[in-house]
Amino acid sequence: MKIPLAALDMTRPPVELTAALNALCDEAESDRHATTFVLRLSAALAPAAWPGDVTVSAVNRWERAVRRLEMLDTTTVVIAEGHCAGPAVELLLAADVCVGVQGLSLALPVNDGYFWPSMALYRLVRRLGTHRTRQLLLWDTDLPLDRALELGLIDRGAGNAAEAEAIARALSGHLADRETALRRQLIAEAATAEYDEALGIHLAACDRELRRLRAGTLGRAA
C-alpha cells in the first residue's frame, strides 16, 4: 500500500521548521484520499537547546503548526530514529502513533538547562499524569527506546527504518477502516468530554455498531 511519507529536518531553526511543518500539513490536507500520513524525523543532529532565543510570537506560530499536525483528519504516524530532541519530541507527542527505530533516544525539550514549558509539557501530563511527568522532569530527561516504550511515548519498536516503514504501512491499512476511525474519534473526545455528554455519543456509536452487526447477520443468512 502506497502511503504519503514525508521527512522533516529537525536541525532547522524554529522559524524555518514551522514553515516546513505547515507546508507538510498543507500537503496532507490537500490529499483527500489519504487516510494515514507518515512523518519520518531526521533528528540525529538536533540541537540540545530548544527553541533557543526566539520571540513569543515565533513560539506561538510553532505551537499552532504542531496543533495542525495533531488535528489532521488523517492518522499521523511518526517514525523516529537516532537522537530525537526538542522539536522532534514535541511532534512525537502530537502524533497518533510513534514507531521508534532501534538505537533511538529521546531528549525532552530543554532550553538553557530547564525543561521548556511548552504544550509538550501539557501533552506529557495528559498522557502520563502529573506524578510521572514530574519524575521525568527531575530525573529522566534522556530516554532510550526501551524506556520510551515502557512509558508509552513510543508505541512500537522496529529493528531498522525499513521495518518501521512496513509497520507504518500495516497501520495504514488497519486505520483506514471506517469502524477503527470511529473508535479513534471516541478515544480523542474522551479526554475532554464530561460523562453525561460522552454517554450520548457512545450510546449512538453502540447503536450504530448493533445495526451494523444485524445487517451483517442478515446478509450472511441471505
C-alpha positions, -999 to 999 in steps of 0.1 A, spaced: 0 0 0 14 34 -10 11 60 17 22 96 19 56 97 36 75 129 43 107 138 61 114 167 84 149 180 91 148 188 129 181 207 128 165 237 111 159 269 132 124 273 147 110 298 121 121 275 92 109 244 109 75 260 115 72 269 78 82 233 68 57 217 92 29 240 79 38 230 43 36 193 52 2 199 68 -9 217 37 1 187 16 -16 162 40 -49 183 40 -49 185 2 -48 147 -3 -85 138 0 -78 101 -4 -51 97 22 -61 81 55 -26 80 70 3 104 69 37 92 78 64 116 90 100 105 93 121 126 116 156 133 107 170 144 141 204 129 146 220 164 150 190 182 165 201 210 189 202 202 226 186 235 234 151 242 221 139 267 209 168 289 218 164 327 219 132 334 200 101 356 203 69 345 219 52 351 185 76 326 169 67 301 197 30 307 191 34 300 154 52 268 161 26 256 186 -1 263 161 17 243 134 21 214 159 -16 216 167 -24 214 129 -5 182 128 -23 169 158 -57 177 144 -53 164 108 -82 142 97 -56 116 86 -39 94 111 -4 106 118 24 80 122 58 93 132 89 72 125 118 84 148 154 73 148 187 85 161 188 111 188 154 130 189 155 161 210 135 193 214 111 198 185 112 162 174 98 151 208 71 178 205 60 162 173 61 127 187 37 138 215 13 153 189 12 122 166 -13 94 167 12 66 165 50 66 171 74 40 158 109 41 171 139 25 153 164 6 173 190 29 188 165 58 192 170 81 222 146 109 233 158 141 249 129 160 263 127 197 253 152 217 273 162 254 270 192 268 290 191 237 313 154 239 321 125 219 307 109 240 280 74 250 294 56 245 260 25 225 252 48 194 252 46 196 290 8 197 287 7 167 264 30 148 287 7 154 317 -23 143 296 -5 111 286 14 102 317 -2 120 345 13 146 369 34 123 390 51 105 361 57 138 343 73 153 374 96 123 377 107 128 340 114 165 346 136 157 376 154 125 367 146 112 333 150 138 306 170 114 283 152 83 274 164 52 255 140 33 232 131 7 258 122 33 284 102 53 259 83 21 250 77 14 287 63 48 293 41 48 262 59 77 245 68 53 216 41 28 205 61 3 185 98 -6 181 115 -15 149 149 -30 141 156 -6 112 140 21 91 126 -4 65 109 -24 92 95 9 106 80 18 73 65 -17 70 48 -12 103 35 22 91 21 6 60 4 -21 81 -11 5 104 -23 25 74 -44 -4 62 -58 -10 97 -65 26 105 -82 32 71 -110 11 83 -141 32 90 -150 14 122 -115 18 136 -116 55 127 -148 59 147 -133 44 178 -102 66 174 -125 96 174 -142 84 206 -109 80 223 -98 115 213 -131 130 226 -130 111 259 -101 132 271 -122 163 273 -159 153 273 -180 152 305 -196 119 314 -232 128 305 -221 143 272 -199 113 264 -227 89 273 -249 101 245 -220 99 219 -211 64 230 -247 51 230 -251 65 195 -219 46 185 -232 14 202 -265 17 183 -246 21 150 -225 -9 158 -255 -31 167 -272 -21 134 -240 -30 115 -238 -64 132 -275 -71 125 -271 -61 88 -241 -85 86 -261 -113 101 -289 -108 77 -265 -106 48 -249 -140 58 -284 -156 62 -294 -145 27 
